[in-house]
Amino acid sequence: MDNPTKGDSVLEEIIFALGVFAFGLSALYLISIFRAQILRGWKRGMAKLWGVGAPERVLAKRIKLFILIGIVLIIFNKLILSRYGLPNFELIIPTLVVIGCISLSCGDDKFGRYLTRYFVVIALLSILLLDVAGWGLHPIYAFTWLGFLICWMFAMRMKISPFGRFRSVLYRAMFTGAVAILMFDVFTAFGAWMLWYPRSLAGLGLAYLAQAPFTLYHLTSLVFVPPLVGLGKALLKVPIAAPVAVRVRARVERTTWR
């Protein structure tokens, strides 16, 4: 005897597929009708997001966008990479390092100045809330959160100009990231020794010996530094109109320097 529920499930799948197909056709029809309005709205939205106007205002907007992207990456790391990625393969320290070591100035934009100055506070609050919500409150978090703060403070001391050559900026950012990862792992391994290992030199050595393979994994996170540096330089490349000296009666043209 045939199973009636099997036939019902097949019918439901067919109806669902037809519904999706009808929705797709309707969406394409509406896009074809309102194509001009959609394109105008898209251009206006991209202009507001990317920034138009005086170079100072454009630069301030792009710095804010870069920092917001960093916050999104940190949240993505906690929601996805921390759950499904490799051990210690993470975006948090590369993001903190790149945004921290590159000198960002928003000029007279008060919100931009606060955002660059207190980016680490927003990042740490996001990490804290997601850690507690996802895994509960554990004593080791005191060392990991403080370790992220140490990485940020170390990166802030580097003060790399984003307008230098890409190779120079990248080398310094990679070096800063590698040192920050080593500092973070040394500090958190010390916390693990304080919490879980015997309070002796042998226990301390055992804690650092156990940390060694995770540090090797952790250093692979440096692969995120080049795209972050490239993104930062691309966002901060603002066209500036520059006057050009010409001969009398010569043709004058505007040029832009990047």
KAJO-V988407 format. One record per pair of residues at least 4 apart in sequence whose ideal C-beta (glycine too) atoms are under 7 Angstrom apart, sorted by the first residue. I is the first residue (numbers start at 1). J is the second residue. If there is no record, write none. Layout:
{{I	J} {I	J}}
//
This chain:
{{4	8} {5	9} {6	10} {7	11} {8	12} {9	13} {10	14} {11	15} {12	16} {13	17} {14	18} {15	19} {16	20} {17	21} {18	22} {19	23} {20	24} {21	25} {22	26} {23	27} {24	28} {25	29} {26	30} {27	31} {28	32} {29	33} {30	34} {31	35} {31	38} {34	38} {35	39} {36	40} {37	41} {38	42} {39	43} {40	44} {41	45} {42	46} {43	47} {44	48} {45	49} {46	50} {47	52} {49	65} {51	57} {51	58} {51	61} {51	62} {52	58} {53	57} {53	58} {54	58} {55	59} {55	238} {55	240} {56	60} {56	107} {57	61} {58	62} {58	238} {59	63} {59	236} {59	238} {60	64} {60	106} {60	107} {60	109} {60	112} {61	65} {62	66} {62	235} {62	236} {63	67} {63	104} {63	106} {63	112} {63	116} {64	68} {64	112} {64	115} {65	69} {65	235} {66	70} {66	232} {66	235} {67	71} {67	99} {67	115} {67	116} {67	119} {68	72} {69	73} {70	74} {70	95} {70	99} {70	119} {71	75} {71	122} {71	123} {71	126} {72	76} {73	77} {73	91} {73	95} {74	78} {74	91} {74	92} {74	95} {74	123} {74	126} {74	127} {75	79} {75	126} {75	130} {76	80} {76	91} {77	81} {77	82} {77	90} {77	91} {77	92} {78	82} {78	127} {78	130} {79	130} {80	84} {81	85} {81	89} {81	90} {81	91} {85	89} {86	217} {87	214} {87	217} {88	214} {88	217} {88	218} {89	217} {89	220} {89	221} {90	221} {91	95} {91	224} {92	96} {92	127} {92	148} {93	97} {93	151} {93	177} {93	180} {93	181} {93	184} {93	221} {94	98} {94	177} {94	221} {94	222} {94	224} {94	225} {94	228} {95	99} {95	228} {96	100} {96	120} {96	123} {96	148} {96	151} {96	152} {96	155} {97	101} {97	151} {97	155} {97	173} {97	176} {97	177} {97	180} {98	102} {98	173} {98	225} {98	228} {98	229} {98	232} {99	119} {100	152} {100	155} {100	156} {101	155} {101	158} {101	160} {101	173} {101	176} {102	160} {102	162} {102	232} {103	159} {103	160} {103	161} {103	162} {104	116} {106	112} {106	113} {106	116} {109	113} {110	114} {111	115} {112	116} {113	117} {114	118} {115	119} {118	122} {119	123} {120	124} {120	149} {120	152} {121	125} {122	126} {123	127} {124	128} {124	145} {124	148} {124	149} {125	129} {126	130} {127	131} {127	145} {127	148} {128	132} {128	145} {129	133} {130	134} {131	135} {131	141} {132	136} {132	137} {137	141} {139	195} {140	144} {140	191} {140	192} {140	195} {141	145} {142	146} {143	147} {143	187} {143	188} {143	191} {144	148} {144	188} {145	149} {146	150} {147	151} {147	184} {147	187} {147	188} {148	152} {149	153} {150	154} {150	183} {150	184} {150	187} {151	155} {151	180} {151	183} {151	184} {152	156} {154	179} {154	180} {154	183} {155	176} {155	180} {158	172} {158	176} {160	169} {160	172} {160	173} {162	169} {162	232} {162	233} {162	236} {164	168} {164	169} {165	169} {166	170} {166	233} {167	171} {168	172} {169	173} {169	229} {169	233} {170	174} {170	226} {170	229} {171	175} {172	176} {173	177} {173	225} {173	229} {174	178} {174	222} {174	225} {175	179} {176	180} {177	181} {177	222} {177	225} {178	182} {178	219} {178	222} {179	183} {180	184} {181	185} {181	218} {181	219} {181	221} {182	186} {183	187} {184	188} {185	189} {185	211} {185	215} {185	218} {186	190} {187	191} {188	192} {189	193} {189	207} {189	208} {189	211} {190	194} {191	195} {192	196} {192	197} {192	207} {193	197} {193	203} {193	204} {193	207} {197	203} {197	206} {197	207} {198	202} {198	203} {199	203} {201	205} {202	206} {203	207} {204	208} {205	209} {206	210} {207	211} {208	212} {211	215} {212	216} {213	217} {214	218} {215	219} {224	228} {225	229} {226	230} {227	231} {228	232} {229	233} {230	234} {231	235} {232	236} {233	237} {237	258} {239	256} {239	258} {240	256} {240	257} {241	254} {241	256} {242	255} {242	257} {244	255} {246	250} {246	252}}
//
